[in-house]
Amino acid sequence: MRNSLFRIVLLALALFAIAFVAAPFYSYRALRAAAVAEDVQAMSQLVDFPAVRKSLAGQLDPDTTRTAEPPTIWQDPVGAIRRAWKDVAPQPPKIDRYVTVSGLGDVLRGYPPGEAPPEAKPDGSLMSGAKGLVSGPWPGVAYFGLERVRFAIKRPGEPDKVTLLTFERRSLFIWKLSHVQLPEGER
């Protein structure tokens, strides 16, 4: 009796450890499936959009990383006049194309937004679901910790271009994408 109870506890611990280690991989695959299915609600549950926007802002447009408001005319009159003479219509941020459903879907596959080859959508059959489960690219693990996991996605055909995706743990088995680091040539 005592020996079988020990085996049950040991099996439960092993299953817990496997589930804990597999949870970030499951979140990555769920995020890819949500991007293919264009499921906005699922993506909002799997991505911390403010954190991803902030991480991309520093890479794509270093001027947008300012957190403080610009000085007023009373604090810096010359700077306020300079800002007034700049373009009236601001340029659309480069970040917006990265945080769309299709943009994140391309980034999750290692491509810049709009440059990825089309991905076949599953038709609902068992074979297409299995094919989507095992199709790549599979992420490499750049870092694995208790609170954070960093996946390295190599672009197919260009192994020197690596996109890093950081998932943070929000609860015991729930992980969210919180940071995207683009390859060197795209920053």
C-alpha positions as CSV (number, residue, x, y, z in Angstrom):
1,M,0.0,0.0,0.0
2,R,2.7,2.4,1.0
3,N,4.8,1.6,-2.2
4,S,1.8,2.2,-4.5
5,L,1.0,5.6,-2.8
6,F,4.7,6.6,-3.3
7,R,4.4,5.7,-7.0
8,I,1.2,7.7,-7.4
9,V,2.8,10.8,-5.8
10,L,5.9,10.4,-8.0
11,L,3.7,10.0,-11.1
12,A,1.7,13.1,-10.1
13,L,4.9,15.1,-9.7
14,A,6.3,14.0,-13.0
15,L,3.0,14.9,-14.8
16,F,3.1,18.3,-13.1
17,A,6.7,18.9,-14.2
18,I,5.9,17.9,-17.8
19,A,2.9,20.2,-17.9
20,F,4.8,23.1,-16.4
21,V,7.6,22.8,-19.0
22,A,5.2,22.2,-21.9
23,A,3.0,25.2,-21.0
24,P,5.1,27.9,-22.8
25,F,5.3,25.7,-25.9
26,Y,1.6,25.3,-25.8
27,S,1.1,29.1,-25.6
28,Y,3.3,29.6,-28.6
29,R,1.4,27.0,-30.7
30,A,-1.9,28.4,-29.5
31,L,-0.8,31.9,-30.5
32,R,0.2,30.7,-34.0
33,A,-3.1,28.9,-34.4
34,A,-5.0,32.0,-33.3
35,A,-3.0,34.0,-35.9
36,V,-3.8,31.5,-38.7
37,A,-7.5,31.5,-37.7
38,E,-7.5,35.3,-37.2
39,D,-9.0,34.9,-33.8
40,V,-8.6,38.3,-32.2
41,Q,-10.1,37.3,-28.8
42,A,-7.7,34.4,-28.4
43,M,-4.8,36.6,-29.4
44,S,-5.8,39.2,-26.8
45,Q,-5.7,36.5,-24.1
46,L,-2.2,35.3,-25.2
47,V,-0.5,38.7,-25.9
48,D,0.3,41.5,-23.6
49,F,-0.2,44.2,-26.2
50,P,1.1,47.2,-24.2
51,A,4.3,45.4,-23.3
52,V,4.8,44.2,-26.9
53,R,4.2,47.7,-28.2
54,K,6.7,49.2,-25.8
55,S,9.3,46.6,-26.7
56,L,8.8,47.3,-30.4
57,A,8.8,51.1,-30.0
58,G,12.4,51.1,-28.7
59,Q,13.6,49.0,-31.7
60,L,11.6,50.6,-34.6
61,D,11.4,54.2,-33.6
62,P,13.8,55.2,-30.7
63,D,12.1,58.7,-30.5
64,T,8.8,57.2,-29.3
65,T,10.3,55.7,-26.2
66,R,9.9,59.0,-24.3
67,T,7.6,58.5,-21.4
68,A,7.3,62.1,-20.2
69,E,5.2,64.7,-21.9
70,P,7.2,67.2,-23.9
71,P,7.8,70.5,-22.1
72,T,5.2,73.2,-22.5
73,I,5.8,76.7,-23.9
74,W,6.3,77.9,-20.3
75,Q,9.0,75.4,-19.6
76,D,10.8,75.4,-23.0
77,P,9.6,78.1,-25.4
78,V,12.2,77.4,-28.1
79,G,11.5,73.6,-28.0
80,A,7.8,74.3,-28.2
81,I,8.1,76.5,-31.3
82,R,10.3,73.9,-33.0
83,R,7.7,71.2,-32.3
84,A,5.0,73.5,-33.7
85,W,6.9,73.9,-37.0
86,K,7.3,70.2,-37.5
87,D,5.0,68.2,-39.7
88,V,1.4,68.8,-38.5
89,A,0.3,65.3,-39.4
90,P,2.4,62.7,-37.6
91,Q,3.7,59.8,-39.5
92,P,1.9,56.5,-38.8
93,P,3.8,54.5,-36.3
94,K,5.8,51.6,-37.7
95,I,4.7,49.5,-34.7
96,D,1.0,49.2,-35.9
97,R,1.8,46.7,-38.6
98,Y,3.6,44.5,-36.1
99,V,0.7,44.3,-33.6
100,T,-2.1,43.3,-36.0
101,V,-3.3,39.7,-36.3
102,S,-1.5,39.1,-39.6
103,G,1.6,41.0,-38.5
104,L,2.0,39.0,-35.3
105,G,1.3,35.8,-37.3
106,D,4.3,36.7,-39.6
107,V,6.5,37.6,-36.7
108,L,5.7,34.3,-35.0
109,R,7.0,32.5,-38.1
110,G,10.2,34.6,-38.2
111,Y,9.2,37.1,-41.0
112,P,8.6,40.8,-41.0
113,P,5.0,41.7,-41.3
114,G,3.7,41.3,-44.9
115,E,6.7,39.3,-46.1
116,A,5.8,35.8,-45.0
117,P,4.5,33.3,-47.6
118,P,0.9,32.4,-47.1
119,E,0.1,29.7,-44.6
120,A,-2.5,27.1,-45.3
121,K,-5.5,27.4,-43.1
122,P,-6.8,24.1,-41.6
123,D,-10.1,22.9,-43.1
124,G,-11.3,21.3,-39.9
125,S,-10.4,17.7,-40.8
126,L,-8.3,15.5,-38.4
127,M,-5.4,15.3,-40.9
128,S,-5.2,19.1,-41.4
129,G,-5.3,19.6,-37.6
130,A,-2.5,17.1,-37.2
131,K,-0.5,18.6,-40.0
132,G,-0.8,22.1,-38.4
133,L,0.3,20.7,-35.1
134,V,3.6,19.3,-36.4
135,S,4.4,21.9,-39.1
136,G,7.2,24.3,-38.3
137,P,9.0,26.4,-37.7
138,W,9.5,25.1,-34.2
139,P,11.0,27.6,-31.8
140,G,14.4,27.1,-30.2
141,V,14.7,27.8,-26.5
142,A,17.1,30.7,-25.9
143,Y,16.3,30.9,-22.2
144,F,14.0,28.9,-19.9
145,G,13.2,30.1,-16.4
146,L,10.4,29.8,-13.9
147,E,8.9,33.2,-14.8
148,R,10.1,33.8,-18.3
149,V,10.9,31.8,-21.5
150,R,12.6,33.2,-24.5
151,F,12.1,31.4,-27.9
152,A,14.4,32.0,-30.9
153,I,12.6,31.8,-34.2
154,K,15.0,31.4,-37.2
155,R,13.7,32.7,-40.5
156,P,13.4,29.9,-43.0
157,G,16.1,30.2,-45.6
158,E,18.0,32.9,-43.6
159,P,19.3,31.2,-40.4
160,D,21.3,34.3,-39.4
161,K,18.0,36.3,-38.9
162,V,16.6,35.3,-35.5
163,T,13.5,36.8,-33.8
164,L,13.3,36.4,-30.1
165,L,9.9,36.0,-28.4
166,T,9.6,36.4,-24.7
167,F,6.7,34.8,-22.8
168,E,6.1,35.6,-19.2
169,R,4.2,33.4,-16.8
170,R,1.0,35.0,-15.5
171,S,-0.3,32.1,-13.4
172,L,0.8,28.5,-12.9
173,F,0.2,27.4,-16.5
174,I,-0.8,30.6,-18.3
175,W,1.9,32.4,-20.4
176,K,1.7,35.6,-22.4
177,L,3.8,37.1,-25.1
178,S,5.4,40.2,-23.6
179,H,8.4,41.1,-25.7
180,V,9.5,40.7,-29.3
181,Q,13.1,41.3,-30.3
182,L,13.6,41.7,-34.0
183,P,16.6,40.6,-36.0
184,E,19.5,43.1,-36.4
185,G,18.7,44.3,-39.9
186,E,15.1,45.1,-39.1
187,R,15.5,47.4,-36.1
